[in-house]
Amino acid sequence: MSDITANTVQQLQQQLAQLKQEIQKIIIGQDAIVEEILVALLAGGHCLLEGVPGLAKTLMVRTLSQALDLAFRRIQFTPDLMPTDIIGTEILEEDHATGKRFFKFNRGPLFANIILADEINRTPPKTQSALLEAMQEFEITYGGQTYSLDRPFFILATQNPIEQAGTYPLPEAQLDRFLLYIKIGYPTAEEETAILNATTGSKKVTVTPVLAAAEIQQLQQLVREVSINEDLVQYVADLIRATRPDTSTVPYVKEWVRWGAGPRAGQALILTAKARALFKGRYAVVMEDLQAMAYPVLRHRVLMNFKAEAEHITADHVTEELLKTISRKNTVLVK
């Protein structure tokens, strides 16, 4: 594959497995969540994590940063946070040799590889929108000058679904910039017992860095080279178009959906399916990859109507129905 040798590919595969093992030293259970976060990292996108307090969202991101040899910054989003607090600002400095004064750009916390945007919905839209250019273009413009961000650049934002007072819901345009929208649920009974045993004793666990920036970029390049059958590409196109009420032939969509997913959803689904295939040790996408990634890809890109909200019908319900319907129409693809 391109200029990456077979030995390098094998080594990167082993390091991916080691990376998951390092994370599991700290994070008990939540295997599917960890896998989805790593898939987003491999695909070169960003994640929005949603869960009630106490489910280790912040700990999960911090553990990931420890297992990767990358620069990590945490930004606690608050109602008084300003755009310059995250992208940086110019400060007036003086050259002691000549006495001349000049403005110097002081870089903000966004100039790192992994960014934890904690409780992103607690800051006003003005500050939330400051992330848009960084998320999409991997660069920041200030004072008419553009500054490139180091790669890889990975934003993991968290939000609490319970408390709505004093929050600012993310606009759809910014939600769409997140590759995956991951919902974190409660642990199982066995996992909860294991968590209590592991976190209330004196034993300390050390996480060892596994992957560096150059290796992650190699993996991201490798993801792009994972093959996908043309029939599966057509399946993705059919699936995305079926989410739109004006073009969908699925009655369920016409009844519950206000706006369907755009083309970026199809791109995200194929890229994350490729990343999942590589994560599983395959170099070709299968239907299972697409169906597994459809939920976190479409969750924030399919907007429900008022009737659906009143009946507690969610985007996940629509995705589930579409996967059944479109698969039946394309039986040749799931053999």
C-alpha positions in Angstrom: 0.0 0.0 0.0 1.6 3.2 -1.3 4.9 3.9 0.4 4.1 2.0 3.6 5.7 -1.4 3.6 4.0 -4.7 4.7 6.2 -4.8 7.8 5.2 -1.3 8.8 1.5 -2.2 8.3 1.9 -5.2 10.6 3.7 -3.2 13.2 1.1 -0.5 13.2 -1.6 -3.2 13.5 0.1 -4.5 16.6 0.5 -1.0 18.1 -3.3 -0.4 17.6 -4.0 -3.5 19.7 -1.5 -2.4 22.3 -3.2 1.1 22.4 -6.5 -0.4 23.2 -4.9 -2.6 25.9 -3.3 0.5 27.5 -6.6 2.4 27.6 -8.3 -0.7 29.1 -5.9 -0.5 32.0 -7.8 2.5 33.2 -11.2 2.3 31.5 -13.2 -0.7 32.6 -15.8 -1.8 30.0 -17.1 0.7 27.4 -15.3 -1.4 24.7 -17.6 -0.1 22.0 -17.1 3.5 23.0 -13.3 3.1 23.1 -13.4 1.5 19.7 -15.5 4.3 18.2 -13.1 7.0 19.6 -10.1 5.2 18.1 -12.0 4.8 14.8 -12.6 8.6 14.7 -8.9 9.1 15.4 -7.8 6.8 12.6 -10.3 8.5 10.2 -8.9 11.9 11.1 -12.2 13.3 12.5 -13.5 14.7 15.8 -15.8 13.2 18.4 -18.7 14.5 20.5 -19.2 12.5 23.6 -22.5 12.7 25.5 -23.2 11.1 28.9 -24.4 11.8 32.4 -21.9 12.9 35.0 -19.6 10.2 36.4 -19.3 8.0 33.3 -15.5 8.7 32.9 -15.8 10.8 29.7 -13.0 13.1 30.8 -11.0 10.2 32.2 -11.4 8.3 28.9 -10.0 11.2 26.9 -7.1 11.8 29.3 -6.2 8.1 29.2 -6.2 8.2 25.4 -3.8 11.2 25.5 -1.5 9.3 27.9 -1.4 6.3 25.6 -0.4 8.5 22.7 2.8 10.4 22.6 1.0 13.7 21.7 0.5 17.2 23.1 -2.7 17.3 25.1 -4.7 20.3 26.3 -8.0 20.4 28.3 -10.3 23.4 27.9 -13.1 23.8 30.4 -15.9 25.6 28.6 -17.7 28.1 30.7 -20.3 30.9 30.0 -17.6 33.6 30.2 -15.1 31.9 27.9 -14.0 34.1 25.0 -12.8 33.0 21.5 -9.3 34.4 22.3 -9.2 32.2 25.4 -9.0 29.1 23.1 -7.3 30.3 19.9 -4.9 32.8 21.4 -4.3 36.5 21.3 -1.7 39.2 20.4 0.3 40.7 23.2 2.5 43.7 23.2 6.2 43.0 23.7 9.3 45.1 23.7 12.7 44.3 22.1 15.1 45.2 25.0 18.0 45.6 22.5 16.3 48.3 20.3 13.5 49.5 22.6 11.0 48.8 19.8 7.6 47.5 20.6 5.7 44.8 18.6 2.7 42.5 18.8 3.4 38.8 19.2 0.7 36.1 18.8 0.4 34.1 21.9 -0.9 30.7 21.0 -4.0 29.3 22.8 -4.7 25.8 24.0 -6.1 24.8 20.6 -2.4 24.5 19.5 -2.1 20.9 20.6 -2.7 17.4 19.1 -5.5 16.2 21.3 -8.0 18.7 22.7 -10.6 17.9 25.4 -13.4 20.4 25.0 -15.1 19.7 28.3 -18.8 20.6 28.5 -18.8 22.4 25.2 -22.4 23.3 25.4 -21.8 25.5 28.4 -20.1 28.3 26.4 -21.9 30.8 24.1 -22.1 30.3 20.3 -19.5 33.0 19.7 -16.9 30.8 21.4 -18.3 27.6 20.0 -17.9 28.9 16.5 -14.3 29.7 17.1 -13.7 25.9 16.9 -15.2 25.7 13.4 -12.2 26.7 11.3 -9.9 24.6 13.4 -12.1 21.5 13.1 -12.6 21.8 9.4 -9.5 23.5 8.0 -6.9 22.5 10.7 -5.8 26.1 10.9 -6.6 29.3 12.8 -6.8 32.8 11.5 -6.1 35.8 13.8 -5.4 39.4 12.9 -5.4 38.5 9.2 -2.7 35.8 9.6 -3.3 32.1 9.3 -1.6 29.6 11.6 -1.5 25.9 10.8 -2.3 23.4 13.5 0.0 20.5 14.2 -1.2 17.1 12.9 -2.7 14.9 14.0 -5.4 17.3 15.4 -8.2 15.6 17.3 -11.0 17.3 19.2 -13.1 15.3 21.7 -15.9 17.4 23.1 -18.1 16.3 26.0 -21.6 17.4 26.9 -24.1 16.6 29.7 -27.6 15.7 28.4 -29.3 16.3 31.8 -28.7 19.9 32.8 -30.2 22.3 30.2 -30.2 25.5 32.3 -27.3 27.7 31.3 -26.4 25.7 28.2 -26.1 26.6 24.6 -27.0 23.7 22.2 -24.5 23.3 19.4 -25.8 24.5 16.1 -26.4 22.0 13.4 -23.5 23.4 11.3 -21.1 22.7 14.0 -22.6 19.3 15.0 -22.0 18.3 11.4 -18.2 19.0 11.8 -18.0 16.2 14.4 -17.3 12.9 12.6 -19.0 10.8 15.3 -21.6 11.6 18.0 -21.0 9.0 20.7 -23.5 8.4 23.5 -22.0 6.8 26.7 -24.4 4.7 28.8 -24.1 3.2 32.2 -21.8 0.2 32.9 -23.1 -3.3 33.3 -23.4 -4.8 36.8 -20.2 -6.7 36.4 -18.3 -3.7 35.1 -19.6 -1.5 37.9 -18.3 -3.9 40.5 -14.9 -4.0 38.7 -14.9 -0.2 38.6 -15.5 0.0 42.4 -12.7 -2.5 43.1 -10.2 -0.8 40.8 -10.8 2.8 41.9 -11.1 2.6 45.7 -7.8 0.9 46.5 -4.2 2.0 46.7 -3.0 0.4 43.5 -1.9 2.8 40.8 -1.8 2.0 37.1 0.6 3.5 34.7 -0.3 4.0 31.0 2.6 3.7 28.6 2.6 5.7 25.3 2.2 3.4 22.3 1.9 5.6 19.2 3.6 8.9 18.2 2.4 11.6 15.8 4.1 10.2 12.7 2.7 6.7 13.3 -0.8 8.0 13.7 -0.5 9.9 10.5 0.7 6.7 8.8 -2.4 4.9 10.1 -4.6 7.8 8.8 -3.0 7.5 5.4 -3.5 3.7 5.5 -7.2 4.1 6.3 -7.7 6.0 3.0 -6.2 3.1 1.1 -8.6 0.4 2.6 -10.7 -0.8 -0.3 -14.5 -0.7 -0.5 -16.7 -2.4 -3.1 -18.5 -0.1 -5.5 -21.8 -1.9 -4.5 -21.2 -0.8 -0.9 -20.5 2.8 -1.9 -23.9 2.7 -3.7 -25.4 1.3 -0.6 -24.1 4.2 1.4 -25.5 6.7 -1.1 -28.9 4.9 -1.0 -28.8 4.9 2.8 -28.0 8.6 3.1 -30.6 9.7 0.5 -33.2 7.6 2.3 -32.8 9.8 5.4 -34.2 12.8 3.5 -38.0 13.1 3.6 -38.2 14.7 0.2 -36.4 11.9 -1.6 -36.9 9.0 0.8 -39.3 6.1 -0.1 -39.3 4.9 3.5 -42.6 5.9 5.2 -40.9 5.9 8.6 -38.6 8.7 7.5 -41.4 10.8 6.0 -43.4 10.5 9.2 -40.7 11.4 11.8 -37.8 13.2 10.1 -37.6 17.0 9.5 -34.2 17.2 7.8 -32.0 14.3 6.5 -28.3 13.9 6.3 -26.1 15.7 3.8 -23.3 14.3 1.6 -20.8 14.8 4.5 -22.6 11.9 6.3 -21.8 9.6 3.4 -18.2 10.6 3.5 -18.1 10.1 7.2 -19.7 6.7 7.0 -17.3 5.4 4.4 -14.2 6.8 6.2 -15.2 5.4 9.6 -16.1 2.0 8.0 -12.6 1.9 6.5 -11.0 2.8 9.9 -13.1 0.1 11.6 -12.0 -2.4 9.0 -8.4 -1.6 9.6 -8.9 -1.7 13.4 -10.3 -5.2 13.0 -7.3 -6.3 10.9 -9.0 -6.1 7.5 -8.1 -4.2 4.4 -11.6 -4.1 2.9 -14.9 -2.8 4.2 -17.7 -5.2 4.8 -21.4 -4.5 5.5 -20.9 -5.0 9.2 -18.5 -2.0 9.3 -21.1 0.3 7.6 -23.9 -0.9 9.8 -21.9 -0.5 13.0 -20.8 3.1 12.2 -24.2 4.2 10.9 -25.5 5.1 14.3 -22.8 7.5 15.5 -22.5 9.0 12.0 -26.2 9.7 11.6 -27.2 10.4 15.2 -26.5 14.2 14.9 -27.2 14.6 11.2 -30.8 13.4 11.0 -33.1 16.0 12.6 -36.4 14.9 14.0 -39.7 16.8 13.7 -41.8 18.0 16.6 -44.1 14.9 16.4 -41.0 12.6 16.7 -39.7 14.6 19.7 -43.2 14.4 21.4 -43.2 10.6 20.8 -39.6 10.2 21.9 -38.6 8.9 18.5 -34.9 9.4 18.0 -32.4 9.5 15.1 -31.2 6.0 16.3 -34.7 4.6 15.8 -34.7 6.0 12.2 -31.2 4.6 11.6 -32.4 1.2 12.8 -35.4 1.2 10.5 -33.3 2.3 7.6 -30.7 -0.4 8.1 -33.5 -3.0 8.0 -35.3 -1.5 5.0 -32.3 -0.6 2.8 -30.7 -4.0 3.5 -33.9 -5.8 2.4 -33.9 -3.8 -0.8 -30.2 -4.6 -1.4 -30.1 -8.3 -0.3 -27.2 -9.0 -2.7 -25.0 -6.7 -0.5 -25.5 -8.6 2.7 -24.9 -12.1 1.5 
